[in-house]
Every structure is written in structure tokens, then in C-alpha cells.
């Protein structure tokens, strides 16, 4: 789907277009993507994604092709007001996991899991099957390269062979989005969703921040305290670049940073699929 044909309002932040939808609206969009049987990709951009896209061309191309882009992070919601197109609410990838799994159980969708720490995908698959009655058709915790590639090609072949309706990819950014972008045509008609640490949260490997912490925009600090060695650079070195990106976006003409439904528009840097 190209932006010129989009029926959704979208806001540009840096190099990332974000759909202006509520949480309930996001669930309806995902259900529509699965039902139309043409595949698709769902990403949940946050501050880290916005910063990484500014210096990673492959990551930007993946976002240019995304089917649904949902604001995962209160700073994006706050800054959307400054940019003249308020996002109605935060739609976090971790918050999407359980409602979409409930949809899968109710609709009889087949689910496939990729990623997580060793053993996490298997444990998550068992929990989904035993406790939620979900048809998990496979899981994979193969090593995926930082650019989303797989030297053996087995991760793509396994995901395709599973014949899933929903593929949850828990590799962290930008690896999971790059894998999805590489795999989306191979695994179609499955819809792939990047869910970050969600499988770790589901299995109890890591504890998620309380809801009130996320609502005031401090979930990053909670996670940093849990995994300082892995996350310190992301949040303390790269994160502050976000404010310069917001300033650059604000300087663009309104017509270049906001897409209105039905309006012919060619976004900066190309079109989305």
C-alpha cells in the first residue's frame, strides 16, 4: 500500500511515518491485515527506532514498506502535539501481544514465534498452547544477524513452512524489523509483528515496568536498570539525538510531515508499501 492510497492519517517523525490510531483501532487494523490474506508488517516505533532510522538506510527502507506503524513511547505522543498532529495514545508492542493472542485464539489463527533468548520462544509457545488454547505452529530461536539476515536461510524457510497467520518476531530493533522486511514476501500471507522483549515478559524472564511507569514515559529507565550492560548506549548515548530530530521535523512544511486520508502525497524519501 502506498501513502498516496492511504486511508489513515499519518505523522512523520524523523524518517518514520506513524499511523494516527487508537489502541482499539490498531487491533482492528491488524485483524483486517490478517483477514485480507495479503501479508503485512506491523512495527511499533519508539525513540530508539526514530534515532536508528536516521543513520540506518536499510531500517528506513523497512519502515517505508511497513503496513502499520504504531507509536510505542510517550515521547512520540508528546512530540506529536508539537508537530501539529496529536497521536491519540501510546500503542506499545508489549501491550499488543496479549490482545492479539486473544484474537488469535478466538479467530483460530495459527501463530509462529521467532526470537527471544535461548529457550524463550519454546517456553512462550508452550504457555500459549497450554494456557490460552492458541494454535502455535512453530517457534525458532535461531541466530539472526544484526542486518536481519540468516546465513543458513532456515529462519525464512521454517517460517514459510509453518503456514502461520501471525508471526511474532522478538529480536529487538532494528534486527526484528530488518528480518521482517526481508521475510515478508516469503512468509506472505502471514502478518509479522515486531514485539521486542514481549516473549521475555510473557515467560517471566524479565519483568515489565508497571503501567504507571510507562504512562509517564519512564519505561526506558526501568529497562535500563534491568539490562544496563545491553541498553546503556541505546538510552544514554543515542537517545538524546531524538530532540534534534524533532526540531528538524518541525521545520518541515506541514504538508510534508502530515498525511491526511485520501490526499495525494509523496512522503520525504519515497513511498511505503
C-alpha positions as CSV (number, residue, x, y, z in Angstrom):
1,X,0.0,0.0,0.0
2,X,1.4,3.4,-1.0
3,X,1.0,6.5,1.0
4,X,-0.9,8.2,-1.8
5,X,-3.6,5.5,-1.4
6,X,-3.6,5.6,2.4
7,X,-6.9,5.9,4.2
8,X,-5.2,6.5,7.5
9,X,-3.8,9.8,8.9
10,X,-0.1,9.6,9.4
11,X,2.6,11.7,11.0
12,X,6.2,11.9,10.1
13,X,8.8,11.9,13.0
14,X,12.3,12.0,11.6
15,X,12.3,9.3,8.9
16,X,9.4,7.3,10.3
17,X,5.7,7.7,9.4
18,X,3.4,6.8,12.3
19,X,-0.3,5.9,12.0
20,X,-2.7,8.1,14.0
21,X,-4.8,5.4,15.6
22,X,-6.1,4.4,19.0
23,X,-5.2,1.1,20.6
24,X,-8.6,-0.3,19.6
25,X,-8.1,1.0,16.1
26,X,-4.7,-0.7,15.9
27,X,-6.3,-4.1,16.8
28,X,-8.9,-3.6,14.1
29,X,-6.2,-2.8,11.6
30,X,-4.2,-5.9,12.5
31,X,-7.4,-8.0,12.2
32,X,-8.0,-6.5,8.7
33,X,-4.4,-7.3,7.6
34,X,-4.8,-10.9,8.6
35,X,-8.2,-11.3,7.1
36,X,-7.3,-9.8,3.7
37,X,-4.6,-12.5,3.3
38,X,-2.0,-10.4,1.5
39,X,0.6,-10.4,4.3
40,X,2.0,-7.3,6.0
41,X,4.3,-5.9,8.6
42,X,3.5,-4.2,11.9
43,X,6.1,-2.1,13.7
44,X,6.0,-0.2,16.9
45,X,8.4,2.7,16.7
46,X,9.8,4.4,19.8
47,X,12.5,7.0,20.4
48,X,15.2,4.4,19.7
49,X,13.7,3.5,16.4
50,X,13.5,7.1,15.3
51,X,17.1,7.6,16.1
52,X,18.3,4.4,14.4
53,X,16.4,5.2,11.3
54,X,18.3,8.5,10.9
55,X,21.5,6.6,10.3
56,X,20.4,3.2,9.0
57,X,19.2,3.2,5.4
58,X,18.0,-0.4,5.5
59,X,16.0,0.3,8.6
60,X,14.4,3.3,6.9
61,X,13.5,1.2,3.9
62,X,11.8,-1.3,6.1
63,X,9.8,1.5,7.6
64,X,8.9,2.8,4.2
65,X,7.3,-0.5,3.4
66,X,5.5,-1.1,6.7
67,X,1.8,-1.8,6.7
68,X,1.0,-0.4,10.2
69,X,3.3,1.8,12.3
70,X,2.2,2.4,15.9
71,X,3.7,4.8,18.4
72,X,5.4,2.8,21.2
73,X,6.6,5.5,23.6
74,X,5.1,8.5,25.4
75,X,7.8,10.9,24.0
76,X,6.3,10.3,20.5
77,X,2.8,11.0,21.8
78,X,4.0,14.2,23.5
79,X,6.0,15.4,20.5
80,X,3.2,14.7,18.1
81,X,1.3,17.7,19.6
82,X,4.3,19.9,18.9
83,X,4.3,18.7,15.3
84,X,0.6,19.5,14.8
85,X,-0.8,16.0,14.6
86,X,-1.6,14.6,18.0
87,X,-1.3,10.8,18.4
88,X,-4.3,9.7,20.5
89,X,-2.4,7.3,22.7
90,X,0.6,5.1,23.1
91,X,0.3,1.7,21.4
92,X,3.2,-0.4,22.8
93,X,4.3,-3.6,21.2
94,X,4.3,-5.3,24.5
95,X,0.7,-4.2,25.1
96,X,-0.3,-5.6,21.8
97,X,0.8,-9.2,22.5
98,X,-2.0,-10.4,24.7
99,X,-4.9,-8.8,22.8
100,X,-3.6,-10.1,19.5
101,X,-3.1,-13.6,21.1
102,X,-6.7,-13.4,22.3
103,X,-7.8,-12.5,18.8
104,X,-5.8,-15.5,17.5
105,X,-7.5,-17.8,20.0
106,X,-11.0,-16.5,19.1
107,X,-10.4,-16.5,15.4
108,X,-8.5,-19.7,15.2
109,X,-5.4,-18.1,13.7
110,X,-2.1,-20.0,13.5
111,X,0.8,-18.4,15.4
112,X,4.6,-18.7,14.8
113,X,7.3,-17.3,17.1
114,X,10.8,-16.1,16.3
115,X,13.4,-14.7,18.7
116,X,13.9,-14.2,22.3
117,X,16.7,-15.6,24.4
118,X,17.5,-19.3,24.1
119,X,14.5,-21.3,25.3
120,X,12.2,-18.3,25.5
121,X,10.3,-18.9,22.2
122,X,9.8,-22.6,23.2
123,X,8.5,-21.6,26.7
124,X,6.2,-19.0,25.2
125,X,4.8,-21.4,22.7
126,X,4.1,-23.9,25.5
127,X,2.4,-21.2,27.6
128,X,0.3,-20.0,24.6
129,X,-0.8,-23.6,23.8
130,X,-1.5,-24.9,27.3
131,X,-2.9,-21.8,28.9
132,X,-4.5,-19.9,26.0
133,X,-5.6,-22.6,23.6
134,X,-3.7,-21.0,20.7
135,X,-2.5,-23.0,17.7
136,X,1.2,-22.4,17.7
137,X,2.5,-23.9,14.5
138,X,6.2,-23.4,15.3
139,X,8.9,-21.5,17.0
140,X,12.5,-20.6,16.2
141,X,15.3,-19.1,18.3
142,X,17.9,-19.2,15.5
143,X,20.8,-16.8,15.4
144,X,19.8,-13.8,13.2
145,X,22.5,-11.3,12.1
146,X,22.2,-7.6,13.0
147,X,21.1,-6.8,9.5
148,X,18.2,-9.2,9.7
149,X,19.9,-11.9,7.5
150,X,20.3,-15.5,8.2
151,X,23.3,-17.2,6.6
152,X,21.5,-20.6,6.5
153,X,18.2,-19.2,5.3
154,X,16.5,-21.7,7.7
155,X,14.6,-19.0,9.6
156,X,12.8,-17.9,6.5
157,X,12.1,-21.4,5.3
158,X,10.8,-22.5,8.7
159,X,8.5,-19.5,9.0
160,X,7.2,-20.1,5.5
161,X,6.6,-23.8,6.0
162,X,4.7,-23.2,9.2
163,X,1.8,-21.6,7.3
164,X,1.0,-19.1,10.1
165,X,-1.4,-16.3,10.1
166,X,0.5,-14.2,12.6
167,X,4.3,-14.3,13.1
168,X,5.6,-12.6,16.3
169,X,9.3,-11.5,15.9
170,X,11.1,-10.8,19.1
171,X,14.6,-9.8,18.1
172,X,14.8,-6.2,19.2
173,X,15.4,-3.2,16.9
174,X,16.5,-2.9,14.2
175,X,17.1,-6.6,13.8
176,X,13.5,-7.7,14.0
177,X,12.2,-5.1,11.6
178,X,15.0,-5.9,9.1
179,X,14.2,-9.6,9.4
180,X,10.5,-8.9,8.8
181,X,11.3,-6.8,5.8
182,X,13.4,-9.5,4.3
183,X,10.9,-12.2,5.1
184,X,7.6,-10.6,4.4
185,X,7.2,-11.6,0.8
186,X,8.4,-15.2,1.6
187,X,6.0,-15.7,4.5
188,X,3.0,-14.0,3.0
189,X,0.1,-14.2,3.6
190,X,1.3,-14.2,7.2
191,X,1.3,-10.8,9.0
192,X,4.5,-10.2,11.0
193,X,4.6,-8.1,14.2
194,X,7.8,-6.9,15.8
195,X,7.3,-7.4,19.5
196,X,10.7,-6.7,21.1
197,X,11.1,-8.1,24.6
198,X,7.4,-9.3,24.8
199,X,8.2,-13.0,24.8
200,X,10.7,-12.4,27.6
201,X,7.9,-10.6,29.6
202,X,5.4,-13.4,28.8
203,X,7.6,-16.1,30.1
204,X,8.8,-14.1,33.1
205,X,12.5,-13.9,32.0
206,X,12.2,-10.1,32.6
207,X,9.7,-8.1,34.5
208,X,7.9,-5.4,32.6
209,X,7.6,-1.9,34.1
210,X,4.3,-1.1,35.9
211,X,1.8,0.6,33.7
212,X,2.2,4.0,35.5
213,X,5.9,4.0,34.7
214,X,5.1,3.6,31.0
215,X,2.4,6.3,31.2
216,X,4.9,8.9,32.3
217,X,7.5,7.9,29.7
218,X,10.0,6.2,32.0
219,X,9.8,2.6,30.9
220,X,13.2,3.0,29.3
221,X,14.7,3.8,32.7
222,X,13.1,0.7,34.2
223,X,14.5,-1.5,31.4
224,X,17.9,0.2,31.7
225,X,18.1,-0.8,35.4
226,X,17.3,-4.4,34.4
227,X,19.8,-4.7,31.5
228,X,22.3,-1.9,31.9
229,X,25.1,-3.6,30.0
230,X,23.0,-4.1,26.9
231,X,20.9,-0.9,26.9
232,X,23.1,1.9,28.3
233,X,24.3,3.0,24.9
234,X,20.9,3.0,23.4
235,X,19.3,5.2,26.0
236,X,22.1,7.4,27.3
237,X,24.2,8.0,24.2
238,X,21.9,7.6,21.2
239,X,18.6,8.7,22.8
240,X,19.3,12.4,23.2
241,X,19.6,12.7,19.4
242,X,15.8,12.4,19.3
243,X,15.4,16.1,20.3
244,X,17.4,17.3,17.3
245,X,15.3,15.0,15.0
246,X,12.1,16.6,16.4
247,X,13.5,20.1,15.7
248,X,14.3,19.1,12.1
249,X,10.9,17.6,11.5
250,X,9.1,20.6,13.0
251,X,10.9,22.8,10.4
252,X,9.3,20.9,7.5
253,X,6.2,22.3,5.9
254,X,3.0,20.8,7.5
255,X,2.2,19.1,4.2
256,X,5.5,17.1,4.3
257,X,5.0,15.9,7.9
258,X,1.3,15.0,7.9
259,X,-0.7,12.8,5.6
260,X,-4.4,13.3,5.5
261,X,-6.7,10.4,4.4
262,X,-7.3,10.5,0.6
263,X,-4.9,13.3,-0.1
264,X,-2.3,12.6,-2.8
265,X,1.1,12.8,-1.1
266,X,4.6,11.7,-1.8
267,X,6.5,11.5,1.5
268,X,10.0,12.6,2.0
269,X,12.4,9.8,1.0
270,X,9.9,7.7,-1.0
271,X,6.7,5.8,-0.6
272,X,5.6,2.9,1.6
273,X,4.4,-0.4,0.5
